[in-house]
Amino acid sequence: AGARPALDDGTAARRRSFLRRPALGLSTRHPAAGPRPDLMAAMAVDAVAVGATVRIVEPPEGDSWAKFRDRIGVVERAVPGEDALWVVAVKRQASERATTHVLRSPENAFEFLPCAAAALELVSTAAPAPDYSPEGRRKEALTGDDADAAAAPAARVAVIVPFRDLHAEQKRADHLRKFVPHIVDFLGRHCADYRVVIAEQSADGRKFNRGQLLNAGAILAAREGCDCLVFHDVDLLPSDELGPWYATAPARDAPVHVARVWDRYSGNEDYFGGVAAWRADDFSRINGFPNNYWGWGGEDDEMMRRSQTVFGEGFSMAAPTAGAFEDLEGLGLMEKVQLLREHKNWKCNHRWELRDEHLETWTTNGLRRQNGELPVTVTATEELGDRATKYTVDLALAGDWTDAKCGLDVED
């Protein structure tokens, strides 16, 4: 597949190896004797800080989090903009599956829970607790060329494409006919193994929902054993120079915005659109895309907010410095804007309200929901090429105020 290209300035310094640490204790309580005074000392809630060892007294709401009650973890970081909300890293038990469809691996040995300070109890132990904080990982990272060891050839790459052929002006069926043979040939030359997952929204009378389609595609790809997820618009054809960026699983905490090499996306480092590559476990950590952005726009901005919440406020994406995309849509930025002005009902016009709900909803609006994992209902499949399949899926409503915004004619 060739050598991995140089990263943008400042990105290489963010790469760090994942530590293979011993498992944390599973509880601070003796099964018969209650709290163990030799292992626990209660402290004031306002003493919670990054690197602190804590017991989760009250996990976040939702069935998938309930099993972490009374578990020991380490404070990973504060949630930006919140004085008393923390992300806690908890080592998963050997027999315990992840809370979503992800592969078990050393890199995927943790859950990251957003917890209020009042839901945590500080503890002290006879031996220093493992430090799972970003600073702790940096301190014990491998040296020299091995420091970037987490960026390695992917075992199986999934290119995941959200698709719907509803509006004639968009010519999506034509794009798909050109995209599939190009990407199959491209992946066959650059990747050890791959899958192409076309997630097509069923004829449900609702607006296009890019985020939930990509979540559905990621879940289907996980069932195929894919460890690297490349989320991809159907109207972009990559050049050969970009091959290594598809064939390599990004380093931990460092998803790659492959499409930034394209002029339209090169001016905004906070944008995730077009083509982005993720490790499957990092995608799970941020709980995937939001499910309730009905219409065009906004879901990529939420991905940046989730990344900053989980990876830290200083998060920025890696990006190629060479390569190109052929744009099948053939519209300049202003032409695209004008097209959307003419079709206001295509847009997600409630994205600002959803932005304001980020901190309250991101942990339960994605791969994991308030009532469990996102269901993926496949109503039809079609083989389109070598290891390329189109899945028609029924999307799920959120059961909240956004359900009233999903209709095709809704403009506000």
Secondary structure, 3 states (H helix, E strand, C coil): CCCCCCCCCCCHHHCCCCCCCCCCCCCCEECCCEECCCCCCCCCHHHCCCCCEEEECCCCCCCCCHHHCCCEEEEEEECCCCCCEEEEEEECCCCCCCCCCCCCCHHHCEEEEEEEHHHEEECCCCCCCCCCCHHHHHHCCCCHHHHHCCCEECCCEEEEEEECCCCHHHCHHHHHHHHHHHHHHHHHHHCCCEEEEEEEECCCCECCCHHHHHHHHHHHHHHCCCCEEEEECCCEEECHHHHHHHHEECCCCCCECHHHHCHHHCCCCCCCCCEEEEEHHHHHHCCCCCCCCCCECCHHHHHHHHHHHHHCCCCCCECCCCCCEEECCCCCHHHHHHHHHHCHHHECCCHHHHHHCHHHHHHHECCEECCEECCCEEEEEEEEECCEEEEEEECCCCCCHHHHHCECCCCC
